[in-house]
C-alpha cells in the first residue's frame, strides 16, 4: 500500500525511536509501522493520569502487547503543572509539554534520540496548542512527513489488520470542561464515569461536556434515537445524577469534534 510505504520510508532513516502512544488509530499506525521497520528498536510510552479514560489505558496496553512492543506506562502529573488546572484556551500546551517531557526523559535514559507522535496532516488545521510543545521538544510527526490525512491513516490501519482502524477519537477528559472552568479531579471523575457507561452501552461517538450542574451529552446523529430510547435514557440519567450532575441534556447538534473551541471567539487572547 503506497501510504504505508511512504510512512515506512519516513521511518527508514532511524535505528531507534520512542513513540508517544495513546492507543488511538494514529499512534497505533505509527507504532505498528515503526515496529515492522525498526524491530526491537521501537519503544512505546503511554502517560497515565486522571485525564486518561481507563478504557483508553487498557486499549493501549492491549495493542502494545499485540504488536510485541516494549511499553512504558509512566505517571503523568499535568494536574500539578502551573497553568493547566486554570484551563486556558492553550491548556493542551501544558499537557503535551508534560507528555513530551516524559518522552524525552525516558528516551534519553534508553539512549534513544528520536521521539515520534501520531499527529496527522488534518490535525494541523485545528486548534492544537500542543503542536507548539511538540516543536519545542523536537518531536517528529511521521504521519505529517508522509503526507497522511486521517482517511489515509484509517485506510492504512485497516489494510494492516489493526482493529482500531475505525476507532473514534477520544481526547483527554479535560477537553470535556469548558475553557476557563477549573479542571478538578471530581469534574474529571464525573465525565469519565458517565462516558464509561455510554461506552458500555455500545455508543461509539460521544462526549459528556461538564457545564456545572448540567451534563451536556453529545452523540453522533445516528445514535440519538438510542440515547432517547427508554432502555438507555433512564440509566444514563441515573448515572449523571449519581455522579453529581443535577440536569442532563442531549445536544441536538450532535457530536462535533472540539465543540468547546466554539467559545474561543469570546475568550481574551492568551498572553
Order of alpha helices (4+ residues) and beta strands (2+ residues): alpha-beta-alpha-beta-alpha-beta-alpha-beta-alpha-alpha-alpha-alpha-beta-beta-alpha-alpha-beta
